[in-house]
Amino acid sequence: MHLASERELLVAGYGLTTAHILYRLPDFETLLQSFIWQNYDVAPDFPAMRKFLKFWEENLDGPLHSVRYTHQRLIGPEECQQLSGELTLH
């Protein structure tokens, strides 16, 4: 598996996704605990976040209560330009 650099991910359309997860404590289901997850992901399908939430539900004891998320593309296609010259200053 090829791990892309951060710059390659951003140019490919990935953005920073932050999820605020509330989950119930296994022994005290009336109490909620908070967890923050961040990763580069692609909107609108969010495959990385979905994979993480699936892992959570299958392997962790604290059942999910709610997930709020935000996504921000950090580099848009209009921000990438090819440069055709170089200027050197002393």
ABEGO torsion letter per residue (X at the ends): XBBBBAAAAAAAGBBBBBBBBBBBBAABAABBBBBBBBBBBBOAAGAAAAAAAAAAAAABABBBABBBBBBBBABBAAABBBBABBBBBX
